[in-house]
Amino acid sequence: MASPGAAGSIRLDKLLWYLRFARSRGLAQAMVAAGHIRLDGRRVTRPSAAVHAGATLVLPVGERIEVIRLLALPQRRGPAPEAQACYLKLDAGTPAASS
């Protein structure tokens, strides 16, 4: 099996788990299926949706809504600092740069 970054994309549920936004892949799948995630401005309900580097995600984190820009695809579910290096948090005052 090829590494997630080899194909240039990764499944959304796997990405959320790798980046530590979900404690398990099953919880990530449920979060996506419930329609809580937006990928590049559109609501996504398929856990198998492909995500590429440069994508913008809007997702709930506890009581907050986080907007992140994916800088690189993670290769594994590593420690938190490794996961945080793969994305950039955007806030309401930061304009999203168009690619």
C-alpha positions as CSV (number, residue, x, y, z in Angstrom):
1,M,0.0,0.0,0.0
2,A,1.3,3.5,-0.9
3,S,1.9,6.1,1.8
4,P,-0.9,8.7,2.2
5,G,1.2,11.5,0.7
6,A,2.3,9.4,-2.4
7,A,-1.1,9.8,-4.2
8,G,-1.3,13.5,-3.2
9,S,-4.5,13.1,-1.2
10,I,-5.8,11.4,1.9
11,R,-9.3,10.3,3.2
12,L,-11.0,13.0,5.3
13,D,-11.7,10.6,8.2
14,K,-8.1,9.5,8.3
15,L,-6.8,13.1,8.1
16,L,-8.9,14.1,11.1
17,W,-7.6,11.2,13.1
18,Y,-4.0,11.8,12.0
19,L,-4.2,15.5,12.9
20,R,-5.7,14.6,16.3
21,F,-9.1,16.3,15.8
22,A,-10.8,13.0,16.5
23,R,-9.8,10.4,19.2
24,S,-10.5,7.5,16.8
25,R,-11.1,7.0,13.2
26,G,-14.6,5.8,13.9
27,L,-15.4,9.1,15.7
28,A,-13.9,11.0,12.7
29,Q,-16.2,9.0,10.4
30,A,-19.2,9.9,12.5
31,M,-18.2,13.6,12.6
32,V,-18.0,13.7,8.8
33,A,-21.2,11.7,8.3
34,A,-23.1,14.0,10.6
35,G,-22.2,16.9,8.2
36,H,-20.1,18.9,10.7
37,I,-17.2,19.4,8.3
38,R,-16.7,21.8,5.5
39,L,-14.0,21.2,2.9
40,D,-13.2,24.2,0.7
41,G,-16.5,25.8,1.6
42,R,-18.8,22.9,0.9
43,R,-20.3,20.5,3.4
44,V,-18.9,17.0,3.2
45,T,-20.8,13.9,4.4
46,R,-18.5,11.2,2.9
47,P,-15.7,10.1,5.2
48,S,-13.8,8.8,2.1
49,A,-13.7,12.3,0.5
50,A,-10.2,13.1,-0.8
51,V,-8.3,16.0,0.8
52,H,-5.3,17.6,-0.7
53,A,-2.6,19.9,0.7
54,G,-3.8,23.5,0.5
55,A,-7.4,22.6,1.3
56,T,-9.3,24.7,3.9
57,L,-11.3,22.8,6.5
58,V,-13.9,24.2,8.9
59,L,-14.6,21.8,11.8
60,P,-15.9,21.8,15.4
61,V,-13.3,21.5,18.2
62,G,-15.1,21.3,21.5
63,E,-17.2,24.5,21.8
64,R,-15.3,26.3,19.1
65,I,-15.3,26.3,15.3
66,E,-11.8,26.0,13.9
67,V,-10.7,27.0,10.4
68,I,-7.5,25.4,9.2
69,R,-5.4,25.4,6.0
70,L,-3.7,22.1,5.3
71,L,0.0,22.7,4.6
72,A,1.1,19.1,4.1
73,L,-0.4,15.6,4.3
74,P,0.6,13.8,7.5
75,Q,2.3,10.4,7.0
76,R,1.1,8.9,10.3
77,R,-0.7,9.7,13.6
78,G,2.3,11.0,15.4
79,P,2.8,13.3,18.4
80,A,0.8,16.5,18.6
81,P,3.6,18.8,17.5
82,E,4.1,16.7,14.4
83,A,0.4,16.9,13.6
84,Q,0.2,20.6,14.2
85,A,3.0,21.2,11.8
86,C,0.8,20.0,9.0
87,Y,-1.8,22.8,9.2
88,L,-2.2,26.5,9.9
89,K,-5.0,27.8,12.0
90,L,-6.9,30.6,10.4
91,D,-9.1,33.0,12.3
92,A,-11.9,35.3,11.3
93,G,-9.5,38.2,10.8
94,T,-7.1,36.3,8.5
95,P,-8.1,36.3,4.9
96,A,-7.7,33.0,3.2
97,A,-5.2,33.3,0.4
98,S,-6.5,31.8,-2.9
99,S,-4.4,29.1,-4.5
